[in-house]
Amino acid sequence: MPCRSLTFAVRIRNALSFRSFVDLRFHMLRTTLLPSPSRRAAYRIAIAAMVMLATWIAYNDDVDGNLDLFHAGERLAHYDALTAGKLPFRDIFVQHGFGENIVKPWLACRRLGPSVESLRRIGENAFIPRGVLPPLGVAAVLLAAASLARRAWIVAVLAIALSTTWCEATDRHALGFLSLACTGRFITTRRRGWLIASGVTAGLAALYSLDVGVYVLAATALWIVLDALMRRSRRIAATRVIGAFACGVGIALLPFLAWCLYEGIAADLGRNVYVQLFMRSEVLPMAYPRPTWNATLPFIDGALGFAETSLLFVLLPLSVAGLASITLIAIARRARVRAGRRSDARATAAVRPGGDNANRPRPKHPLTRGALTPPGPSRLALAVACALCFWAGVVGRPDAWHVAYAMPALLLAAGVAWDNIGRIASSRRLRITLGAWLMLLLAGLAWLGDGGTIGRRWLGRESRYLPSYLQRAGRELAACALPRVGRVHIEPRQAGYVAGLVKHIQRLTPPDGEFLDLTNQSLLYFLAQRGCPTRFYSLAHAGASPRLQAQLLEELRARPRPPACVVRFTAPIGDAGAIRAFIDERYECDAVIGPIEVMRRRTITPKS
Protein backbone atom coordinates (compact mmCIF):
# COMPACT_ATOMS: atom_id res chain seq x y z
CA MET A 1 0.00 0.00 0.00
CA PRO A 2 2.71 2.61 0.75
CA CYS A 3 4.44 1.65 -2.51
CA ARG A 4 1.28 2.30 -4.50
CA SER A 5 0.80 5.66 -2.79
CA LEU A 6 4.37 6.68 -3.57
CA THR A 7 3.95 5.75 -7.25
CA PHE A 8 0.72 7.72 -7.44
CA ALA A 9 2.41 10.76 -5.84
CA VAL A 10 5.28 10.64 -8.34
CA ARG A 11 2.83 10.57 -11.23
CA ILE A 12 0.96 13.56 -9.82
CA ARG A 13 4.24 15.48 -9.44
CA ASN A 14 5.23 14.72 -13.03
CA ALA A 15 1.85 15.75 -14.31
CA LEU A 16 2.08 19.07 -12.45
CA SER A 17 5.70 19.75 -13.34
CA PHE A 18 6.70 22.95 -15.05
CA ARG A 19 7.67 21.22 -18.30
CA SER A 20 4.33 19.48 -18.62
CA PHE A 21 2.60 22.75 -17.82
CA VAL A 22 4.51 24.60 -20.54
CA ASP A 23 3.90 21.83 -23.09
CA LEU A 24 0.21 21.83 -22.28
CA ARG A 25 -0.05 25.62 -22.52
CA PHE A 26 1.87 25.66 -25.81
CA HIS A 27 -0.40 22.97 -27.23
CA MET A 28 -3.51 24.91 -26.15
CA LEU A 29 -2.22 28.16 -27.68
CA ARG A 30 -1.27 26.43 -30.90
CA THR A 31 -4.60 24.72 -31.28
CA THR A 32 -6.76 27.67 -30.21
CA LEU A 33 -4.91 30.72 -31.50
CA LEU A 34 -3.39 29.10 -34.57
CA PRO A 35 -5.50 26.16 -35.75
CA SER A 36 -4.41 23.86 -38.58
CA PRO A 37 -5.82 25.92 -41.51
CA SER A 38 -4.15 29.02 -40.10
CA ARG A 39 -0.82 27.20 -39.80
CA ARG A 40 -1.07 26.18 -43.43
CA ALA A 41 -1.89 29.75 -44.41
CA ALA A 42 1.05 31.07 -42.37
CA TYR A 43 3.35 28.54 -44.05
CA ARG A 44 2.16 29.59 -47.50
CA ILE A 45 2.56 33.27 -46.67
CA ALA A 46 6.12 32.63 -45.45
CA ILE A 47 6.97 30.70 -48.63
CA ALA A 48 5.45 33.42 -50.82
CA ALA A 49 7.45 36.10 -48.99
CA MET A 50 10.70 34.18 -49.43
CA VAL A 51 10.00 33.58 -53.13
CA MET A 52 9.25 37.24 -53.76
CA LEU A 53 12.33 38.39 -51.82
CA ALA A 54 14.67 36.01 -53.64
CA THR A 55 13.13 36.95 -57.00
CA TRP A 56 13.64 40.64 -56.25
CA ILE A 57 17.27 40.01 -55.29
CA ALA A 58 17.85 38.08 -58.54
CA TYR A 59 16.30 40.81 -60.72
CA ASN A 60 18.90 42.85 -62.61
CA ASP A 61 17.61 45.89 -64.50
CA ASP A 62 21.05 47.14 -65.60
CA VAL A 63 21.23 46.90 -69.40
CA ASP A 64 24.65 48.56 -69.73
CA GLY A 65 27.85 46.69 -70.51
CA ASN A 66 29.80 45.47 -73.50
CA LEU A 67 28.08 43.45 -76.20
CA ASP A 68 28.29 39.68 -76.08
CA LEU A 69 28.52 39.17 -79.83
CA PHE A 70 28.26 35.39 -79.54
CA HIS A 71 25.46 34.68 -77.04
CA ALA A 72 23.36 37.69 -78.01
CA GLY A 73 23.84 36.62 -81.62
CA GLU A 74 22.41 33.18 -80.84
CA ARG A 75 19.16 34.95 -79.93
CA LEU A 76 19.03 37.88 -82.36
CA ALA A 77 20.98 36.94 -85.51
CA HIS A 78 18.01 35.34 -87.25
CA TYR A 79 15.39 37.97 -86.36
CA ASP A 80 15.30 39.38 -89.90
CA ALA A 81 15.10 35.86 -91.32
CA LEU A 82 12.06 35.11 -89.16
CA THR A 83 10.32 38.31 -90.20
CA ALA A 84 11.06 37.39 -93.84
CA GLY A 85 9.21 34.09 -93.43
CA LYS A 86 12.06 31.63 -92.88
CA LEU A 87 11.42 28.73 -90.54
CA PRO A 88 13.41 27.44 -87.57
CA PHE A 89 15.12 24.06 -87.77
CA ARG A 90 15.08 24.10 -91.58
CA ASP A 91 16.54 27.56 -92.22
CA ILE A 92 17.86 28.31 -88.72
CA PHE A 93 19.79 25.95 -86.44
CA VAL A 94 18.27 26.21 -82.94
CA GLN A 95 21.04 25.93 -80.38
CA HIS A 96 19.18 25.70 -77.05
CA GLY A 97 15.43 25.62 -77.50
CA PHE A 98 12.51 26.94 -79.52
CA GLY A 99 11.40 29.29 -76.75
CA GLU A 100 14.87 30.46 -75.73
CA ASN A 101 16.27 31.10 -79.21
CA ILE A 102 13.19 31.82 -81.32
CA VAL A 103 10.12 32.93 -79.36
CA LYS A 104 11.71 35.08 -76.64
CA PRO A 105 13.95 37.27 -78.85
CA TRP A 106 11.25 37.60 -81.49
CA LEU A 107 8.69 38.78 -78.92
CA ALA A 108 11.24 41.12 -77.33
CA CYS A 109 11.97 42.80 -80.65
CA ARG A 110 8.31 42.96 -81.65
CA ARG A 111 7.20 44.46 -78.36
CA LEU A 112 10.10 46.81 -77.55
CA GLY A 113 11.71 47.31 -80.95
CA PRO A 114 14.56 45.38 -82.61
CA SER A 115 17.56 46.12 -80.41
CA VAL A 116 19.99 44.51 -78.00
CA GLU A 117 18.39 46.57 -75.24
CA SER A 118 15.04 44.88 -75.86
CA LEU A 119 16.53 41.43 -75.34
CA ARG A 120 18.29 42.56 -72.17
CA ARG A 121 15.11 44.05 -70.73
CA ILE A 122 13.03 40.94 -71.46
CA GLY A 123 15.66 38.45 -70.38
CA GLU A 124 19.30 37.75 -71.22
CA ASN A 125 20.74 34.80 -69.32
CA ALA A 126 24.26 34.25 -70.71
CA PHE A 127 27.10 35.17 -68.29
CA ILE A 128 25.14 38.07 -66.76
CA PRO A 129 21.42 37.35 -66.16
CA ARG A 130 19.36 40.50 -66.57
CA GLY A 131 15.80 41.40 -67.40
CA VAL A 132 12.40 40.24 -66.29
CA LEU A 133 12.47 36.54 -67.13
CA PRO A 134 15.68 35.16 -65.48
CA PRO A 135 14.47 35.68 -61.86
CA LEU A 136 11.59 33.33 -62.62
CA GLY A 137 14.11 30.48 -62.44
CA VAL A 138 14.88 31.31 -58.79
CA ALA A 139 11.17 31.47 -57.99
CA ALA A 140 10.56 28.07 -59.63
CA VAL A 141 13.41 26.42 -57.69
CA LEU A 142 12.03 27.70 -54.39
CA LEU A 143 8.52 26.53 -55.28
CA ALA A 144 9.94 23.09 -56.03
CA ALA A 145 11.72 23.15 -52.67
CA ALA A 146 8.51 24.14 -50.88
CA SER A 147 6.72 21.27 -52.60
CA LEU A 148 9.36 18.63 -51.81
CA ALA A 149 10.39 19.76 -48.29
CA ARG A 150 8.30 19.96 -45.13
CA ARG A 151 10.09 22.77 -43.31
CA ALA A 152 10.02 26.43 -44.26
CA TRP A 153 13.55 27.08 -42.97
CA ILE A 154 14.93 24.70 -45.58
CA VAL A 155 13.36 26.86 -48.29
CA ALA A 156 14.90 29.93 -46.61
CA VAL A 157 18.37 28.35 -46.54
CA LEU A 158 17.99 27.35 -50.20
CA ALA A 159 17.02 30.92 -51.08
CA ILE A 160 20.19 32.18 -49.37
CA ALA A 161 22.29 29.57 -51.20
CA LEU A 162 20.79 30.54 -54.58
CA SER A 163 21.65 34.19 -53.90
CA THR A 164 25.19 33.77 -52.55
CA THR A 165 26.83 30.74 -54.21
CA TRP A 166 28.12 29.80 -57.66
CA CYS A 167 24.66 29.05 -59.02
CA GLU A 168 22.78 30.08 -62.17
CA ALA A 169 19.00 29.68 -62.01
CA THR A 170 17.39 31.50 -64.94
CA ASP A 171 14.27 31.37 -67.08
CA ARG A 172 15.67 28.27 -68.80
CA HIS A 173 15.16 26.42 -65.48
CA ALA A 174 11.74 27.87 -64.67
CA LEU A 175 9.36 25.47 -66.42
CA GLY A 176 11.44 22.42 -65.52
CA PHE A 177 11.40 23.15 -61.80
CA LEU A 178 7.71 24.02 -61.94
CA SER A 179 7.25 20.48 -63.25
CA LEU A 180 9.15 19.16 -60.23
CA ALA A 181 6.95 21.28 -57.95
CA CYS A 182 3.81 19.77 -59.50
CA THR A 183 5.24 16.26 -59.10
CA GLY A 184 5.97 17.05 -55.46
CA ARG A 185 2.36 18.06 -54.93
CA PHE A 186 1.25 14.81 -56.53
CA ILE A 187 3.47 12.85 -54.15
CA THR A 188 1.75 14.59 -51.23
CA THR A 189 -1.86 14.56 -52.42
CA ARG A 190 -1.86 11.69 -54.98
CA ARG A 191 -4.18 13.75 -57.16
CA ARG A 192 -3.91 13.01 -60.85
CA GLY A 193 -4.33 16.66 -61.86
CA TRP A 194 -0.94 17.55 -60.38
CA LEU A 195 0.72 14.80 -62.40
CA ILE A 196 -0.92 16.02 -65.60
CA ALA A 197 0.24 19.56 -64.79
CA SER A 198 3.74 18.18 -64.22
CA GLY A 199 3.71 16.60 -67.68
CA VAL A 200 2.46 19.81 -69.31
CA THR A 201 5.17 21.94 -67.72
CA ALA A 202 7.85 19.34 -68.52
CA GLY A 203 6.80 19.36 -72.17
CA LEU A 204 6.83 23.15 -72.25
CA ALA A 205 10.27 23.09 -70.60
CA ALA A 206 11.54 20.91 -73.45
CA LEU A 207 10.14 23.41 -75.96
CA TYR A 208 11.66 26.38 -74.16
CA SER A 209 15.09 24.85 -73.43
CA LEU A 210 15.56 21.30 -74.70
CA ASP A 211 18.22 20.21 -72.24
CA VAL A 212 16.21 21.24 -69.16
CA GLY A 213 13.15 19.46 -70.50
CA VAL A 214 15.13 16.28 -71.19
CA TYR A 215 16.69 16.35 -67.70
CA VAL A 216 13.30 16.76 -66.03
CA LEU A 217 11.65 14.09 -68.19
CA ALA A 218 14.47 11.65 -67.44
CA ALA A 219 14.38 12.47 -63.71
CA THR A 220 10.61 11.95 -63.58
CA ALA A 221 10.90 8.63 -65.41
CA LEU A 222 13.57 7.48 -62.94
CA TRP A 223 11.41 8.62 -60.03
CA ILE A 224 8.43 6.64 -61.37
CA VAL A 225 10.54 3.47 -61.28
CA LEU A 226 11.86 4.14 -57.76
CA ASP A 227 8.43 5.13 -56.48
CA ALA A 228 6.92 1.93 -57.86
CA LEU A 229 9.57 -0.14 -56.06
CA MET A 230 8.40 1.34 -52.76
CA ARG A 231 4.75 0.47 -53.32
CA ARG A 232 2.70 -2.68 -53.03
CA SER A 233 0.88 -2.70 -56.38
CA ARG A 234 3.94 -1.78 -58.43
CA ARG A 235 2.70 -2.48 -61.93
CA ILE A 236 -0.71 -0.87 -61.44
CA ALA A 237 0.64 2.24 -59.72
CA ALA A 238 3.47 2.77 -62.23
CA THR A 239 1.16 2.31 -65.23
CA ARG A 240 -1.31 4.88 -64.01
CA VAL A 241 1.40 7.37 -63.06
CA ILE A 242 3.04 6.99 -66.47
CA GLY A 243 -0.30 7.42 -68.21
CA ALA A 244 -1.18 10.64 -66.38
CA PHE A 245 2.27 12.13 -66.86
CA ALA A 246 2.43 11.15 -70.55
CA CYS A 247 -1.00 12.72 -71.06
CA GLY A 248 0.33 16.04 -69.80
CA VAL A 249 3.45 15.82 -71.97
CA GLY A 250 1.28 15.11 -75.00
CA ILE A 251 -0.93 18.13 -74.26
CA ALA A 252 2.18 20.34 -74.39
CA LEU A 253 4.02 18.79 -77.34
CA LEU A 254 1.36 17.61 -79.77
CA PRO A 255 0.28 21.09 -80.97
CA PHE A 256 3.91 22.00 -81.65
CA LEU A 257 4.54 18.74 -83.49
CA ALA A 258 1.37 19.29 -85.51
CA TRP A 259 2.64 22.74 -86.52
CA CYS A 260 5.98 21.22 -87.57
CA LEU A 261 4.17 18.64 -89.71
CA TYR A 262 2.03 21.37 -91.26
CA GLU A 263 5.10 23.44 -92.16
CA GLY A 264 7.01 20.38 -93.37
CA ILE A 265 9.90 20.77 -90.92
CA ALA A 266 9.36 17.64 -88.79
CA ALA A 267 12.44 15.94 -90.27
CA ASP A 268 14.49 19.10 -89.75
CA LEU A 269 13.31 19.19 -86.14
CA GLY A 270 14.49 15.62 -85.65
CA ARG A 271 17.94 16.36 -87.10
CA ASN A 272 18.26 19.49 -84.97
CA VAL A 273 17.34 17.61 -81.80
CA TYR A 274 19.76 14.82 -82.68
CA VAL A 275 22.61 17.33 -82.97
CA GLN A 276 21.67 18.96 -79.67
CA LEU A 277 21.46 15.73 -77.71
CA PHE A 278 23.88 13.27 -79.25
CA MET A 279 26.61 15.33 -80.93
CA ARG A 280 27.60 17.67 -78.11
CA SER A 281 30.98 16.06 -77.56
CA GLU A 282 31.64 16.05 -81.31
CA VAL A 283 30.66 19.70 -81.77
CA LEU A 284 32.66 20.89 -78.77
CA PRO A 285 35.06 18.20 -77.55
CA MET A 286 36.17 18.83 -73.98
CA ALA A 287 38.09 16.66 -71.54
CA TYR A 288 36.78 16.34 -68.01
CA PRO A 289 38.98 18.53 -65.77
CA ARG A 290 41.35 16.85 -63.35
CA PRO A 291 42.74 18.56 -60.24
CA THR A 292 46.34 19.50 -60.96
CA TRP A 293 48.83 21.64 -59.08
CA ASN A 294 50.52 24.23 -61.28
CA ALA A 295 54.06 24.38 -59.92
CA THR A 296 54.88 27.49 -61.98
CA LEU A 297 52.43 29.61 -59.97
CA PRO A 298 52.99 30.87 -56.43
CA PHE A 299 52.03 28.43 -53.71
CA ILE A 300 48.81 30.22 -52.75
CA ASP A 301 47.61 30.55 -56.38
CA GLY A 302 48.42 26.92 -57.11
CA ALA A 303 46.60 25.76 -53.99
CA LEU A 304 43.53 27.86 -54.84
CA GLY A 305 43.43 26.52 -58.40
CA PHE A 306 43.68 22.96 -57.15
CA ALA A 307 40.92 23.56 -54.58
CA GLU A 308 38.69 25.18 -57.21
CA THR A 309 38.91 22.27 -59.67
CA SER A 310 38.55 19.72 -56.87
CA LEU A 311 35.41 21.38 -55.52
CA LEU A 312 33.64 21.87 -58.84
CA PHE A 313 34.49 18.64 -60.63
CA VAL A 314 35.32 16.12 -57.89
CA LEU A 315 33.67 16.91 -54.56
CA LEU A 316 30.32 17.98 -56.01
CA PRO A 317 29.79 14.87 -58.18
CA LEU A 318 31.03 12.61 -55.38
CA SER A 319 28.55 14.23 -53.00
CA VAL A 320 25.71 13.73 -55.47
CA ALA A 321 26.76 10.12 -56.07
CA GLY A 322 26.94 9.49 -52.32
CA LEU A 323 23.51 11.02 -51.80
CA ALA A 324 22.12 8.85 -54.60
CA SER A 325 23.64 5.74 -53.06
CA ILE A 326 22.21 6.51 -49.61
CA THR A 327 18.80 7.16 -51.19
CA LEU A 328 18.84 3.85 -53.04
CA ILE A 329 19.85 2.04 -49.85
CA ALA A 330 17.00 3.70 -47.94
CA ILE A 331 14.53 2.79 -50.70
CA ALA A 332 15.76 -0.82 -50.81
CA ARG A 333 15.51 -1.06 -47.02
CA ARG A 334 11.97 0.31 -47.06
CA ALA A 335 10.97 -2.04 -49.87
CA ARG A 336 12.38 -4.99 -47.89
CA VAL A 337 10.48 -3.91 -44.78
CA ARG A 338 7.27 -3.61 -46.77
CA ALA A 339 7.83 -7.05 -48.28
CA GLY A 340 8.22 -8.47 -44.79
CA ARG A 341 5.03 -6.81 -43.64
CA ARG A 342 3.17 -8.20 -46.66
CA SER A 343 4.32 -11.73 -45.85
CA ASP A 344 3.20 -11.27 -42.23
CA ALA A 345 -0.16 -9.98 -43.44
CA ARG A 346 -0.61 -13.02 -45.69
CA ALA A 347 0.19 -15.32 -42.79
CA THR A 348 -2.35 -13.56 -40.59
CA ALA A 349 -4.99 -13.72 -43.32
CA ALA A 350 -4.35 -17.45 -43.72
CA VAL A 351 -5.03 -18.00 -40.02
CA ARG A 352 -8.01 -15.63 -39.93
CA PRO A 353 -9.48 -15.41 -43.46
CA GLY A 354 -11.13 -12.13 -44.28
CA GLY A 355 -10.33 -10.63 -40.90
CA ASP A 356 -7.69 -8.20 -42.21
CA ASN A 357 -9.39 -7.43 -45.50
CA ALA A 358 -12.81 -6.79 -44.08
CA ASN A 359 -11.74 -3.74 -42.04
CA ARG A 360 -9.26 -2.29 -44.55
CA PRO A 361 -10.34 1.24 -45.64
CA ARG A 362 -10.84 1.69 -49.35
CA PRO A 363 -8.68 4.32 -51.10
CA LYS A 364 -10.33 7.51 -52.27
CA HIS A 365 -8.41 7.65 -55.54
CA PRO A 366 -7.18 4.91 -57.90
CA LEU A 367 -3.63 6.23 -57.76
CA THR A 368 -3.49 5.68 -54.00
CA ARG A 369 -4.09 1.95 -54.40
CA GLY A 370 -1.19 0.14 -52.78
CA ALA A 371 0.37 3.39 -51.48
CA LEU A 372 2.10 2.24 -48.32
CA THR A 373 5.10 4.60 -48.44
CA PRO A 374 5.18 7.99 -46.73
CA PRO A 375 6.00 10.86 -49.15
CA GLY A 376 9.44 11.67 -47.73
CA PRO A 377 11.48 8.95 -49.47
CA SER A 378 9.59 9.48 -52.71
CA ARG A 379 10.36 13.22 -52.67
CA LEU A 380 13.99 12.49 -51.95
CA ALA A 381 14.16 10.04 -54.85
CA LEU A 382 12.77 12.68 -57.23
CA ALA A 383 15.21 15.37 -56.08
CA VAL A 384 18.25 13.10 -56.30
CA ALA A 385 17.20 11.83 -59.74
CA CYS A 386 16.95 15.44 -60.93
CA ALA A 387 20.42 16.24 -59.58
CA LEU A 388 21.92 13.22 -61.35
CA CYS A 389 20.31 14.14 -64.67
CA PHE A 390 21.49 17.75 -64.50
CA TRP A 391 25.02 16.62 -63.69
CA ALA A 392 24.96 14.47 -66.83
CA GLY A 393 24.94 17.78 -68.73
CA VAL A 394 28.12 18.80 -66.92
CA VAL A 395 29.78 15.57 -68.03
CA GLY A 396 28.97 16.52 -71.64
CA ARG A 397 30.14 20.14 -71.24
CA PRO A 398 32.57 20.17 -68.29
CA ASP A 399 33.21 23.82 -67.53
CA ALA A 400 32.48 26.12 -64.61
CA TRP A 401 29.44 27.73 -66.24
CA HIS A 402 27.69 24.39 -66.80
CA VAL A 403 28.42 23.50 -63.17
CA ALA A 404 26.59 26.70 -62.18
CA TYR A 405 23.80 25.67 -64.57
CA ALA A 406 23.40 22.34 -62.73
CA MET A 407 23.73 23.80 -59.22
CA PRO A 408 20.00 24.58 -58.68
CA ALA A 409 19.20 20.85 -58.97
CA LEU A 410 22.08 19.94 -56.66
CA LEU A 411 21.03 22.49 -54.04
CA LEU A 412 17.44 21.27 -54.24
CA ALA A 413 18.57 17.67 -53.67
CA ALA A 414 20.69 18.75 -50.70
CA GLY A 415 17.74 20.59 -49.15
CA VAL A 416 15.33 17.68 -49.57
CA ALA A 417 17.97 15.30 -48.20
CA TRP A 418 18.39 17.43 -45.09
CA ASP A 419 14.62 17.48 -44.70
CA ASN A 420 14.75 13.66 -44.59
CA ILE A 421 17.98 13.42 -42.61
CA GLY A 422 16.27 11.30 -39.95
CA ARG A 423 15.48 8.62 -42.54
CA ILE A 424 18.96 8.77 -44.08
CA ALA A 425 21.11 8.78 -40.93
CA SER A 426 19.92 7.38 -37.64
CA SER A 427 23.12 8.33 -35.82
CA ARG A 428 23.40 11.85 -34.44
CA ARG A 429 27.14 11.85 -35.12
CA LEU A 430 26.52 10.98 -38.76
CA ARG A 431 23.92 13.74 -39.07
CA ILE A 432 26.36 16.28 -37.67
CA THR A 433 29.04 15.08 -40.09
CA LEU A 434 26.71 15.39 -43.08
CA GLY A 435 25.61 18.85 -41.98
CA ALA A 436 29.21 20.03 -41.56
CA TRP A 437 30.10 18.65 -44.99
CA LEU A 438 27.15 20.48 -46.56
CA MET A 439 28.10 23.76 -44.88
CA LEU A 440 31.68 23.35 -46.09
CA LEU A 441 30.52 22.86 -49.68
CA LEU A 442 28.24 25.90 -49.49
CA ALA A 443 31.08 28.03 -48.13
CA GLY A 444 33.34 26.90 -50.97
CA LEU A 445 30.66 27.65 -53.56
CA ALA A 446 30.09 31.09 -52.03
CA TRP A 447 33.83 31.76 -52.34
CA LEU A 448 33.90 30.62 -55.98
CA GLY A 449 30.76 32.58 -56.79
CA ASP A 450 32.15 35.82 -55.26
CA GLY A 451 28.99 36.26 -53.24
CA GLY A 452 26.62 35.34 -56.05
CA THR A 453 23.77 37.69 -56.82
CA ILE A 454 24.14 39.52 -53.51
CA GLY A 455 27.84 40.07 -54.19
CA ARG A 456 27.07 41.48 -57.62
CA ARG A 457 24.15 43.63 -56.52
CA TRP A 458 25.38 45.13 -53.24
CA LEU A 459 29.11 44.44 -53.04
CA GLY A 460 29.97 45.34 -56.64
CA ARG A 461 31.86 42.09 -57.20
CA GLU A 462 32.14 40.47 -60.62
CA SER A 463 32.42 36.76 -61.22
CA ARG A 464 35.97 35.48 -61.65
CA TYR A 465 34.74 33.37 -64.58
CA LEU A 466 33.35 36.33 -66.51
CA PRO A 467 35.18 36.89 -69.83
CA SER A 468 37.51 39.85 -69.73
CA TYR A 469 35.70 41.80 -72.46
CA LEU A 470 32.47 41.71 -70.42
CA GLN A 471 34.03 42.85 -67.14
CA ARG A 472 33.30 46.44 -66.15
CA ALA A 473 36.03 47.09 -63.60
CA GLY A 474 38.25 49.89 -64.84
CA ARG A 475 36.25 50.42 -68.04
CA GLU A 476 34.47 53.60 -69.08
CA LEU A 477 31.12 53.03 -70.74
CA ALA A 478 29.45 55.50 -73.06
CA ALA A 479 26.26 55.70 -75.10
CA CYS A 480 26.47 53.77 -78.38
CA ALA A 481 25.30 55.28 -81.67
CA LEU A 482 25.15 51.93 -83.49
CA PRO A 483 21.72 51.10 -84.88
CA ARG A 484 19.88 48.23 -83.20
CA VAL A 485 21.89 48.51 -79.99
CA GLY A 486 19.43 50.77 -78.17
CA ARG A 487 20.09 52.78 -75.04
CA VAL A 488 22.99 50.60 -73.96
CA HIS A 489 26.28 52.02 -72.74
CA ILE A 490 29.31 50.07 -73.95
CA GLU A 491 33.03 50.64 -74.07
CA PRO A 492 33.97 53.15 -76.85
CA ARG A 493 36.72 50.80 -78.01
CA GLN A 494 34.25 48.00 -78.66
CA ALA A 495 31.80 50.44 -80.24
CA GLY A 496 34.46 51.53 -82.75
CA TYR A 497 35.43 47.94 -83.50
CA VAL A 498 31.82 46.81 -84.11
CA ALA A 499 30.99 49.96 -86.10
CA GLY A 500 33.95 49.33 -88.42
CA LEU A 501 32.85 45.75 -89.07
CA VAL A 502 29.22 46.73 -89.67
CA LYS A 503 30.24 49.54 -92.02
CA HIS A 504 32.36 47.28 -94.23
CA ILE A 505 29.74 44.53 -94.29
CA GLN A 506 26.99 46.93 -95.33
CA ARG A 507 29.23 48.46 -98.02
CA LEU A 508 30.03 45.09 -99.59
CA THR A 509 26.57 43.56 -99.22
CA PRO A 510 23.26 44.83 -100.71
CA PRO A 511 20.40 45.52 -98.29
CA ASP A 512 18.72 42.21 -99.08
CA GLY A 513 21.99 40.33 -99.41
CA GLU A 514 23.88 37.83 -97.29
CA PHE A 515 27.33 37.47 -95.80
CA LEU A 516 29.11 34.67 -93.98
CA ASP A 517 30.54 35.12 -90.49
CA LEU A 518 33.17 32.60 -89.41
CA THR A 519 34.22 34.39 -86.22
CA ASN A 520 31.31 33.28 -83.94
CA GLN A 521 30.20 36.93 -83.71
CA SER A 522 26.76 36.24 -85.13
CA LEU A 523 25.27 39.41 -83.63
CA LEU A 524 26.82 41.09 -86.69
CA TYR A 525 23.96 39.66 -88.77
CA PHE A 526 21.47 41.52 -86.60
CA LEU A 527 23.44 44.77 -86.40
CA ALA A 528 24.22 44.86 -90.13
CA GLN A 529 20.67 43.74 -91.01
CA ARG A 530 21.92 41.10 -93.42
CA GLY A 531 21.15 37.42 -93.84
CA CYS A 532 23.19 34.23 -93.48
CA PRO A 533 23.65 31.83 -96.44
CA THR A 534 23.43 28.73 -94.21
CA ARG A 535 21.32 27.61 -91.28
CA PHE A 536 24.44 27.70 -89.06
CA TYR A 537 24.51 31.34 -88.00
CA SER A 538 27.59 30.64 -85.92
CA LEU A 539 30.50 28.40 -86.83
CA ALA A 540 30.48 27.18 -83.22
CA HIS A 541 27.16 25.44 -83.96
CA ALA A 542 28.98 23.19 -86.41
CA GLY A 543 32.00 23.16 -84.11
CA ALA A 544 34.72 20.64 -84.66
CA SER A 545 32.32 18.08 -86.11
CA PRO A 546 33.44 16.98 -89.62
CA ARG A 547 29.86 15.99 -90.45
CA LEU A 548 28.37 19.37 -89.58
CA GLN A 549 31.20 21.26 -91.27
CA ALA A 550 30.52 19.23 -94.41
CA GLN A 551 26.84 20.20 -94.20
CA LEU A 552 27.77 23.86 -93.80
CA LEU A 553 30.04 23.69 -96.86
CA GLU A 554 27.39 21.83 -98.83
CA GLU A 555 24.86 24.58 -98.13
CA LEU A 556 27.40 27.17 -99.26
CA ARG A 557 28.04 25.33 -102.52
CA ALA A 558 24.31 24.93 -103.14
CA ARG A 559 23.82 28.70 -103.35
CA PRO A 560 23.41 30.11 -106.89
CA ARG A 561 26.11 32.63 -106.05
CA PRO A 562 28.44 32.73 -103.07
CA PRO A 563 27.66 35.41 -100.45
CA ALA A 564 29.05 38.85 -101.26
CA CYS A 565 31.13 39.12 -98.10
CA VAL A 566 32.93 36.88 -95.61
CA VAL A 567 34.19 37.77 -92.13
CA ARG A 568 36.88 35.53 -90.63
CA PHE A 569 39.96 35.61 -88.42
CA THR A 570 43.24 36.53 -90.05
CA ALA A 571 44.93 33.57 -88.34
CA PRO A 572 43.69 30.08 -89.32
CA ILE A 573 41.60 29.52 -86.19
CA GLY A 574 37.90 29.14 -85.69
CA ASP A 575 37.14 27.53 -89.07
CA ALA A 576 37.99 24.24 -90.76
CA GLY A 577 40.51 23.69 -93.52
CA ALA A 578 37.95 22.79 -96.19
CA ILE A 579 35.86 25.88 -95.46
CA ARG A 580 38.96 28.09 -95.40
CA ALA A 581 40.10 26.67 -98.76
CA PHE A 582 36.67 27.41 -100.22
CA ILE A 583 36.92 31.00 -99.00
CA ASP A 584 40.51 31.53 -100.21
CA GLU A 585 39.48 30.36 -103.67
CA ARG A 586 36.59 32.79 -104.07
CA TYR A 587 37.33 35.84 -101.89
CA GLU A 588 39.99 38.47 -101.41
CA CYS A 589 40.77 40.75 -98.48
CA ASP A 590 38.99 44.11 -98.34
CA ALA A 591 39.93 45.31 -94.83
CA VAL A 592 41.55 44.10 -91.63
CA ILE A 593 39.99 45.28 -88.35
CA GLY A 594 41.93 44.01 -85.37
CA PRO A 595 42.14 40.22 -85.65
CA ILE A 596 39.25 40.16 -88.16
CA GLU A 597 39.55 40.03 -91.92
CA VAL A 598 36.65 41.33 -94.02
CA MET A 599 36.73 39.72 -97.47
CA ARG A 600 34.84 40.54 -100.67
CA ARG A 601 33.89 38.19 -103.45
CA ARG A 602 36.27 38.05 -106.38
CA THR A 603 35.10 39.46 -109.67
CA ILE A 604 35.81 36.16 -111.44
CA THR A 605 35.12 33.13 -109.30
CA PRO A 606 36.56 29.73 -110.16
CA LYS A 607 34.26 26.99 -111.35
CA SER A 608 33.42 24.39 -108.74
Salt bridges, closest charged atoms under 4 A:
ASP62 OD2 - ARG472 NH1 2.44
ASP64 OD1 - HIS489 ND1 3.24
ASP68 OD2 - HIS71 ND1 2.92
GLU74 OE1 - ARG75 NH1 3.16
GLU74 OE1 - HIS96 NE2 3.22
GLU74 OE2 - HIS541 NE2 3.19
ASP80 OD2 - ARG484 NH1 2.81
ASP91 OD2 - ARG90 NE 3.76
GLU100 OE2 - ARG75 NH2 2.72
GLU100 OE1 - LYS104 NZ 3.09
GLU117 OE2 - ARG121 NE 2.90
GLU117 OE2 - ARG487 NH2 3.23
GLU124 OE1 - ARG120 NE 3.34
GLU124 OE1 - ARG130 NE 3.24
ASP171 OD2 - LYS104 NZ 3.14
ASP211 OD2 - ARG172 NH2 2.98
ASP227 OD2 - ARG231 NE 2.84
ASP268 OD1 - ARG271 NH2 2.62
GLU282 OE1 - ARG547 NH2 2.63
ASP356 OD2 - ARG360 NH2 3.22
ASP399 OD1 - HIS402 ND1 2.74
ASP419 OD2 - ARG150 NE 3.40
ASP419 OD1 - ARG151 NH1 2.64
ASP450 OD1 - ARG461 NH2 3.24
ASP450 OD1 - ARG464 NH2 3.26
GLU491 OE1 - ARG475 NH1 2.73
GLU514 OE2 - LYS86 NZ 3.87
GLU514 OE1 - ARG559 NH2 2.62
GLU555 OE2 - ARG535 NE 2.98
ASP575 OD2 - ARG580 NH1 3.58
ASP584 OD1 - ARG568 NH2 2.68
GLU585 OE1 - ARG586 NH1 2.91
GLU588 OE2 - ARG600 NE 3.19
GLU588 OE1 - ARG602 NH1 3.88
ASP590 OD2 - ARG507 NH2 2.48
ASP590 OD1 - ARG600 NH1 2.74
GLU597 OE1 - ARG568 NE 3.40
